[in-house]
Structures are given as structure tokens and as C-alpha cells.
Amino acid sequence: MEPGEAPGALGLHGDEEIIEVVELGPPGPDDLAEEMEDVDFEDEGAEEPDAEAWESEDDEGVEDGMEAQDDSEVTFSLHSASVFCVSLDPKTNTLAVTGGEDDKAFVWRVSDGELLFECSGHKDSVTCAGFSHDSVFVATGDMSGLIKVWRVDAKEEVWSFEVGDLEWMEWHPQAHVLLAGTADGNTWMWKIPSGDCKTFQGPACPATCGRILPDGKRAVVGYEDGTMRIWDLKQGTSLHVLKGQDGHQDPLTCVASNQDGSLIMTGSVDCHAKLINSATGKVVCVFKMESVTPKAPIGEGEEAESNSVESLGFCNVMPLAAVGYLDGTLAIYDLSTQSLRHKCQHESGIVQLLWEESSAVVYTCSLDGAVRLWDARSGKMISEYRGHSAEILDFAVNKDASIVVTTSGDHQAKVFCVQRPDR
């Protein structure tokens, strides 16, 4: 910054990378945490230890406590343990694939929960599952690194491969190409079903998150050491590396890009979200979450409040981005002014967020088992859907934003109809 320049100025000079740091102050006295003593838990039996024990004894008919309410249209209950991941087939949005802690993955119909086929043969928790861009293939990956690809119409396995411990997996947006990141720091790319393979060697630490950019030619990968790399997929070379002060101070948890791929956002355990120009690899802005008790000394035996960025994403129709935090904060940032626009508080941690494709509505799922829709323009909650008796671990929204499919620690996947009267 030049001498005499105002502290919030957005001037770009030379290689200056961080233009502005936006800080969210600690919550005010009105915040939920301050009011916990006055809360009547009658409607939220899951918060009571007794209610939890009661639910585990009788999972079949959870009538009491928080889950007397079930807003879902369809329940898929073939999993026998926590369901970790879900994806919808992009072409028709009629099929879902779910993977779980029971080492199983299933492809099933969203309309009635009817099983199409089981993706059998996994030997560890299935943590990644997704359809190719044209819904021809479905890929499933387990924690041990066994990845399998199935042809959907034939319901048969066409390819499999074993890598190191799997961190994430994603299909290419325009081709039958699969990308995956592993705990040894490598990112793998395969053509399907030929299996032609290329690897991108990162630092010697897990490749914790990754995303292929919309141009299909580059991928952004985040690592446990706080660094981020933008890879040229054809050449196999690293185009940009963010590390040190430019990178994060803790492991990356999530990455996202805007619709044309010009901007990337990275989130981390350090509670920062960084906005990056994908062409230059420069940090444009840092959105910083102030901790609940800034600089307060921690007494012996006390634990610090843990917080981190868990999910983030860009709005397609307005210059907005959303960041979801483990402490339950949904922050809506205005990219044109690089400032905080709204702060929407959840009672428990946000697991994931997704924007509607063609509106300024953002969806969140959280550890309290609810899906919520938020109007990012006003910061107000539009609606809330419940039905799970445990935390939601993943969810997907179909193209016309009429249904949400959720997966949960209660061993179930559910389909919610979210059509709104104003559409």
C-alpha cells in the first residue's frame, strides 16, 4: 500500500496480491450462544442425551424428539451405516448414486427410491461417487483408493484402478476423464474406459481437495500444507503455485470456481477464504473469519473453539460468493465491493452449501440434520426441510432446483421436494 493511501483502498499496484482483508467480528451478545440457557429444548429432543438413547433403541419409528417431522417425499434405506456421498445424474436428474460407511454404493431412482443396481466390490467406506457429464458412466471410490467405473445402461463395471488413500474424485465437465486426489499428494487423471493415465505430483502431503475448471484444460488442487496449485491438464505442468503468505496457513478444505473459471476460491482450516485470479494466480482478496474469542487466553483443560471453512461457492446470476463455516456461520460476500453482505447463523456446523443454477438462492445442510434455503439478496431464510435423525453429510440439488437429495449419518438418503410458489 502506498503511503497516505486509505486502508480499504482497492488499488492494484505491480505485484500486490492481497487487496483487502475483510474481517467478520466476533458475534454480538444477541447471538445464539449467549441465549442457550433460555432455550426450551422440548421440540429438539435430539439435543437431549435421553432422547438420543431412545432413538438408537428404536430407529424404525422415531416419532419423538426432533424427527417427528419428516418433510421428505422418498427415503432410500438400503445402506446399513452412515451415507457419506450423493450425486445426481446430470443428463436426466432421475438417478442418484450414494456411497456409505457400509462399503457399498447404490444407483437408484429419485422418483421412488427403486434400486437400479449396486456398485459392488468395494472393501472400504465409499466416500466419493459421481456420474460423468453425459450420465453414461458412474464412478465410485472408497477410502482405501479402489475406484470403479460402471456403465449405467448396462449396469456393469467397465474399469477399476487402485491408488493410495483417496481424498476426492471428480469427473471432467466435458469428457470421459476422471480426476482424483490421494493422501500421498498425487492427483491422478484417467481416460475412461481405456484407463490412459497421467499423474500430477504435488508436495509430499495429501491433496485434500480439487476442482476441474470450466475450460476443461486446468484443474485447481489444494493440499494439506496450505498450498494450492493450478495444473495444466494437457501438459501436466503446474501453472501457478500459491504458498507461504499467499497460500493458507492450514490445510485446504474446499475449492470452487465461478462460472467462466476466471475466479477461484479456496477455503481452509485457518478460517480464511481466498479469492484468486485463475489467469495470474494472484490473490485478489482474503475473507477472514474472526474467531469467537479473539486473543482470549485459554485456561488449563479448556479447548479452543474450533472453526474452519467447510464449503464455498459462487452465485451464477449475481457477483456473490457464499462461505460456510463449521461454527454454523453462512457468510454471503459481495465480490464487486469485496465486503460481507450477510451473515446467516445456523445452530450447528455447516457441512456443505450449493447455489441454485439460475438464482441467488443458496442451500445449506448442517449437523442438525436440516436443509435450509437462503435468499442471498436479503440474507433471509426461505425455507427449512427436516427428516433425518442425524447430521446430513452430503446433498445434491437437481438442475431446475425442484428437488434436493440428502445423505445422513442415520443410514438413509432422502429426497425433498423444494418447489417454491414464487417460481
C-alpha positions in Angstrom: 0.0 0.0 0.0 1.3 3.5 -0.9 1.9 6.0 1.9 -1.2 8.0 2.7 -3.4 5.6 0.9 -6.7 4.7 2.7 -6.6 1.3 4.4 -9.5 -0.1 2.5 -8.4 1.1 -1.0 -8.6 -1.3 -3.8 -5.7 -0.1 -5.9 -3.7 -2.7 -7.7 0.0 -1.8 -7.8 2.5 -4.1 -9.5 2.5 -7.5 -7.9 0.4 -6.5 -4.9 -1.7 -9.6 -4.3 -3.9 -9.1 -1.3 -6.1 -6.1 -1.9 -8.3 -6.2 1.2 -8.8 -8.4 4.2 -12.5 -8.5 5.2 -12.9 -9.4 8.8 -16.0 -10.8 10.5 -16.1 -9.5 14.0 -17.0 -11.7 17.0 -20.7 -12.4 17.4 -22.7 -9.8 19.4 -24.5 -10.5 22.7 -27.7 -11.3 20.8 -26.1 -14.4 19.3 -27.5 -17.9 19.9 -24.6 -19.0 22.1 -25.5 -16.3 24.7 -29.1 -17.4 24.8 -28.6 -21.1 25.2 -29.8 -21.1 28.8 -33.2 -19.8 27.9 -33.8 -22.2 25.1 -36.6 -24.6 25.6 -35.5 -28.0 24.1 -38.9 -29.5 24.1 -39.0 -29.6 20.3 -35.4 -30.6 19.8 -35.2 -33.9 21.6 -32.1 -34.9 19.7 -30.2 -32.4 21.9 -31.2 -34.4 25.0 -29.0 -37.4 25.8 -32.0 -39.4 26.9 -33.7 -38.7 23.6 -30.7 -39.8 21.7 -30.5 -43.1 23.6 -34.2 -43.6 22.9 -33.8 -43.0 19.2 -30.9 -45.5 18.9 -33.1 -48.2 20.5 -35.9 -47.6 18.1 -34.6 -46.3 14.8 -37.5 -47.6 12.8 -40.2 -45.3 14.2 -38.6 -42.1 15.5 -41.8 -40.4 16.5 -40.4 -38.4 19.4 -38.0 -35.6 19.5 -36.8 -33.6 16.6 -37.6 -36.1 13.9 -41.3 -36.4 14.4 -41.2 -34.1 11.4 -40.3 -35.7 8.0 -40.7 -33.4 5.0 -39.2 -35.8 2.5 -41.0 -37.4 -0.4 -38.8 -40.5 -0.8 -36.5 -42.4 1.6 -33.8 -44.7 0.4 -32.7 -47.1 3.1 -30.6 -49.8 1.7 -27.4 -48.6 3.4 -26.7 -50.1 6.7 -24.3 -47.4 8.0 -23.7 -43.6 7.5 -24.2 -42.5 3.9 -21.3 -40.2 3.0 -21.9 -39.0 -0.5 -24.5 -38.5 -3.2 -24.6 -37.3 -6.8 -27.4 -36.9 -9.3 -27.1 -37.9 -13.0 -26.5 -34.6 -14.8 -28.4 -35.5 -18.0 -31.8 -36.5 -16.7 -31.6 -35.8 -12.9 -33.6 -39.0 -12.4 -30.9 -41.2 -10.9 -28.9 -40.8 -7.7 -25.7 -42.6 -6.6 -24.9 -42.9 -2.9 -21.9 -44.3 -1.1 -21.5 -45.2 2.5 -19.6 -46.5 5.5 -21.0 -50.0 4.8 -18.5 -50.3 1.9 -21.5 -50.1 -0.5 -22.6 -47.8 -3.4 -26.0 -47.9 -5.0 -27.5 -46.3 -8.1 -31.3 -45.7 -7.5 -34.3 -43.8 -8.9 -35.0 -40.5 -7.3 -38.8 -40.7 -8.1 -39.5 -43.7 -6.0 -36.2 -44.9 -4.3 -36.1 -48.0 -6.5 -32.7 -49.7 -6.7 -31.2 -49.8 -10.2 -28.0 -51.6 -9.4 -25.4 -52.0 -6.7 -21.8 -50.9 -7.4 -20.3 -54.0 -5.7 -16.8 -54.9 -4.7 -15.6 -52.1 -2.5 -13.6 -53.0 0.6 -13.8 -49.7 2.5 -16.1 -46.8 3.1 -17.3 -45.4 -0.2 -16.6 -41.7 0.2 -16.7 -40.5 -3.5 -19.4 -41.2 -6.1 -20.5 -39.3 -9.3 -21.8 -39.5 -12.8 -19.9 -38.5 -15.9 -21.1 -35.3 -17.7 -23.4 -37.2 -20.0 -24.6 -39.7 -17.4 -23.1 -42.7 -19.4 -20.8 -43.7 -16.6 -20.9 -43.6 -12.8 -17.7 -43.7 -10.7 -17.4 -44.9 -7.1 -14.3 -44.6 -4.9 -13.5 -45.9 -1.4 -11.2 -44.6 1.3 -8.6 -47.3 0.5 -8.2 -46.0 -3.0 -10.2 -48.5 -5.0 -12.0 -46.7 -7.8 -14.6 -48.4 -10.0 -16.4 -47.1 -13.1 -19.8 -48.6 -14.2 -21.7 -48.2 -17.4 -25.1 -47.1 -16.3 -27.3 -48.5 -19.1 -25.6 -51.9 -18.9 -25.3 -51.8 -15.1 -21.8 -53.3 -15.5 -18.3 -52.5 -14.3 -16.1 -51.3 -17.2 -12.9 -50.2 -15.4 -11.2 -50.2 -12.0 -8.0 -48.9 -10.5 -6.3 -48.8 -7.1 -4.5 -45.7 -5.9 -3.3 -44.6 -2.4 -5.8 -43.4 0.2 -8.5 -41.4 -1.7 -9.2 -37.8 -0.7 -11.5 -36.7 -3.5 -12.7 -37.6 -7.0 -14.3 -35.6 -9.9 -15.4 -36.1 -13.5 -14.3 -33.8 -16.3 -17.1 -31.4 -17.3 -17.0 -32.3 -21.0 -15.2 -35.6 -21.4 -15.0 -39.2 -20.0 -12.0 -38.3 -17.9 -11.7 -38.8 -14.2 -9.6 -36.8 -11.7 -8.7 -38.0 -8.2 -6.5 -36.7 -5.4 -4.7 -39.0 -2.9 -3.1 -38.9 0.5 0.4 -39.1 -1.0 0.0 -35.7 -2.7 -0.6 -37.0 -6.2 -3.5 -36.1 -8.5 -4.4 -38.8 -11.0 -6.2 -38.4 -14.3 -7.6 -41.3 -16.4 -9.4 -41.6 -19.7 -12.4 -43.9 -19.2 -12.7 -46.7 -20.1 -9.2 -47.0 -21.8 -7.5 -46.2 -18.5 -4.8 -44.0 -20.0 -3.3 -42.3 -17.0 -1.4 -39.2 -16.0 -0.2 -38.1 -12.6 0.4 -34.6 -11.2 2.9 -34.7 -8.4 2.1 -32.3 -5.5 4.0 -31.8 -2.2 4.5 -34.8 0.0 1.2 -34.3 1.8 -2.4 -35.1 1.0 -4.1 -33.5 -2.0 -7.2 -32.6 0.1 -9.5 -31.0 -2.5 -9.6 -30.4 -6.2 -11.8 -29.0 -9.0 -11.5 -29.0 -12.8 -12.0 -25.5 -14.1 -14.9 -24.8 -16.6 -12.5 -24.6 -19.6 -11.7 -28.3 -19.0 -8.0 -27.5 -19.5 -6.9 -26.7 -16.0 -7.5 -28.0 -12.5 -7.0 -26.4 -9.1 -5.8 -28.6 -6.3 -5.5 -27.8 -2.6 -3.1 -29.5 -0.2 -2.7 -30.2 3.5 0.3 -27.9 3.8 -1.8 -24.9 2.8 -0.5 -24.7 -0.7 -2.7 -24.5 -3.9 -1.6 -25.4 -7.4 -3.3 -24.7 -10.8 -2.4 -27.5 -13.2 -2.3 -27.6 -17.0 -4.1 -31.0 -17.6 -2.7 -31.5 -21.1 0.9 -30.6 -20.4 1.0 -32.0 -16.8 2.7 -28.8 -15.6 2.0 -26.5 -12.7 0.8 -23.1 -14.0 0.7 -21.3 -10.6 1.6 -22.2 -7.0 0.3 -20.3 -4.0 2.3 -20.9 -0.9 3.7 -19.1 2.1 1.8 -15.9 2.8 -0.1 -16.3 -0.5 -1.3 -19.8 0.5 -3.2 -20.8 3.6 -1.7 -21.4 7.0 -3.6 -24.7 7.5 -4.9 -27.5 5.3 -7.3 -26.6 2.4 -10.8 -28.0 2.8 -12.5 -26.9 -0.4 -12.1 -25.1 -3.7 -14.6 -23.6 -6.1 -14.6 -21.6 -9.3 -17.1 -19.1 -10.8 -19.0 -19.9 -14.0 -16.4 -18.8 -16.5 -13.4 -20.0 -14.4 -11.8 -16.6 -14.1 -12.0 -16.6 -10.3 -11.2 -19.4 -7.9 -12.0 -19.5 -4.2 -10.2 -21.6 -1.6 -11.2 -22.4 1.9 -9.1 -23.7 4.8 -9.0 -24.9 8.4 -7.4 -21.4 9.0 -10.9 -19.9 8.6 -9.8 -17.8 5.6 -11.4 -17.9 2.2 -9.1 -16.6 -0.6 -10.3 -15.2 -3.9 -7.8 -15.8 -6.7 -7.5 -14.7 -10.3 -7.0 -18.0 -12.2 -5.2 -16.4 -15.1 -2.5 -14.7 -13.0 -2.6 -17.0 -9.9 -2.7 -13.8 -7.8 -4.7 -13.4 -4.6 -7.4 -10.8 -5.2 -8.9 -10.7 -1.7 -9.0 -12.6 1.6 -12.2 -13.1 3.5 -11.3 -13.6 7.1 -13.4 -15.1 9.9 -12.7 -13.6 13.3 -12.7 -16.3 16.0 -15.4 -16.2 18.6 -13.0 -15.3 21.4 -10.2 -13.3 19.8 -6.9 -13.5 21.6 -8.5 -14.7 24.8 -6.1 -16.9 26.8 -7.2 -20.5 27.0 -7.3 -21.8 30.6 -5.8 -25.1 31.5 -8.0 -28.0 30.4 -10.1 -25.8 28.1 -10.4 -26.4 24.5 -10.2 -23.6 21.9 -13.4 -23.2 19.8 -12.6 -24.9 16.6 -13.8 -23.4 13.3 -12.9 -23.8 9.7 -14.2 -23.2 6.2 -16.2 -26.3 5.2 -17.8 -25.3 1.9 -17.9 -22.4 -0.6 -19.3 -21.5 -3.9 -20.1 -18.7 -6.4 -23.5 -17.4 -7.5 -24.1 -17.6 -11.2 -26.5 -14.6 -11.6 -25.0 -12.0 -9.2 -21.4 -11.2 -8.1 -21.8 -13.1 -4.8 -20.0 -15.9 -3.1 -21.0 -17.9 -0.1 -18.8 -19.4 2.6 -20.0 -22.0 5.1 -18.2 -22.4 8.4 -18.0 -25.2 11.0 -19.3 -22.8 13.7 -22.6 -22.5 11.7 -22.0 -19.2 10.0 -23.1 -18.8 6.4 -21.3 -15.7 5.1 -22.5 -14.1 1.8 -19.8 -11.9 0.3 -20.3 -9.2 -2.4 -17.5 -9.7 -4.9 -17.8 -6.3 -6.5 -17.1 -4.5 -3.2 -15.2 -7.4 -1.6 -17.3 -7.0 1.5 -19.5 -9.0 3.8 -23.1 -8.7 2.7 -25.0 -11.0 5.0 -24.2 -13.3 7.9 -26.8 -16.1 8.4 -26.4 -18.1 11.6 -27.1 -21.8 11.9 -27.4 -23.6 15.2 -24.8 -26.1 14.3 -22.0 -26.5 11.8 -22.5 -26.2 8.0 -21.4 -29.4 6.2 -21.9 -28.2 2.6 -23.5 -25.4 0.6 -24.8 -25.2 -3.0 -26.1 -22.4 -5.1 -29.1 -22.7 -7.4 -28.0 -22.6 -11.0 -30.1 -19.7 -12.1 -31.0 -17.6 -9.0 -29.4 -16.0 -5.9 -30.6 -18.8 -3.6 -28.1 -20.8 -1.6 -28.8 -24.1 0.1 -27.0 -25.4 3.2 -27.0 -28.7 5.0 -25.8 -28.9 8.6 -25.0 -31.1 11.5 -28.5 -30.6 13.0 -30.0 -32.6 10.1 -31.8 -29.8 8.3 -31.6 -28.4 4.7 -32.1 -24.7 4.5 -32.7 -22.3 1.6 -31.4 -18.8 1.9 -32.1 -15.7 -0.2 -28.6 -14.3 -0.7 -30.0 -10.8 -1.6 -31.8 -10.3 1.7 -29.9 -12.8 3.9 -33.3 -14.3 5.0 -34.1 -18.0 5.2 -36.7 -19.0 2.7 -37.5 -22.5 4.0 -36.2 -25.4 6.0 -36.6 -29.1 5.5 -36.2 -31.9 8.1 -36.5 -35.6 8.1 -33.1 -37.0 9.2 -32.5 -38.2 12.7 -28.7 -37.5 12.4 -26.4 -35.0 10.7 -26.6 -34.5 6.9 -23.2 -35.5 5.4 -23.8 -34.6 1.7 -26.5 -33.3 -0.6 -27.3 -32.6 -4.2 -29.7 -30.2 -6.0 -31.2 -31.0 -9.4 -30.9 -28.6 -12.3 -34.3 -26.9 -12.0 -34.0 -26.7 -8.3 -37.1 -28.7 -7.6 -35.6 -31.5 -5.5 -32.8 -31.9 -3.0 -31.3 -35.4 -2.2 -29.6 -35.7 1.1 -27.4 -38.4 2.8 -27.0 -38.8 6.6 -25.4 -40.5 9.5 -28.8 -42.1 10.1 -28.1 -44.6 7.3 -30.6 -43.0 5.0 -30.8 -40.9 1.8 -33.9 -38.7 1.4 -35.5 -36.8 -1.5 -37.1 -33.5 -0.6 -39.4 -31.5 -3.0 -38.4 -27.9 -2.7 -40.6 -26.2 -5.4 -41.3 -22.7 -4.3 -44.6 -20.9 -5.1 -42.7 -17.8 -6.5 -41.3 -19.9 -9.4 
